[in-house]
Amino acid sequence: MRSSIMARTGHARLRGAFFGAALALTPAIAMAQHAGNQQQQSPPILPMPPVPDFKPLPAGTRPAAPVIGIFNTQQIMAQSTAVQKLQTELGTRREALVRDVRAEDAQLQALRQSIIKAGKAPTPEQQQDLQKRVMADRTKFGNRNRILEEDAQVALNQVQREMQQVVSAIAAARGMTMVLQAGTAALHDNSLDISDQVVTYLNQALPTVYLPGPTEDPEEIAKSGKYPVMPFQPSDNGGGE
């Protein structure tokens, strides 16, 4: 059950609440990929030797009728108090990073302008110093951006793992043998939806998440293994909303 739920609540879906990534392709790469896709759409014609006929099997034991539950990850994430607090904090950190990048860019522009106004070509030393500063900025701000994204991943991993436990506990309490993501069901009865109950227990179990400090590197923290945990044991009344 838990592995099935994990497949339905992939981390990529959760990360979409905070960060998006766009990949710019050069025309040559795009054309190569397009050609590759066309080749994949036209599979080769291969020989089809006959295979033995497989006769019908005798009647066997029918499985029990499934007891199905439905949950909506997007709804749960939107109503999670931990996620709401996380969005606010990460937004503040992102704005601080953008401000620092813009301030440094303004300083570099002013430095370039001062060299131009001097009426002389920049010396090799000036060019070298400027290049070193640009490279140092790329490293510094790139590292800060990595830390920010990894902070989000650390926090969202906690929400994901707790949500999986809550869904599993509710399913067990209600005797559900199958739990599906709402997006995978074209139509379902609202009585099957356990999203509201998941939100209630999730907010009780995980009102906040552990988030590394703005200057802490999550990778270094992971190596040390020193971070808080929040044990919680929910008590289900058997499925009452």
Disulfide bonds with the S-S distance in Angstrom:
none
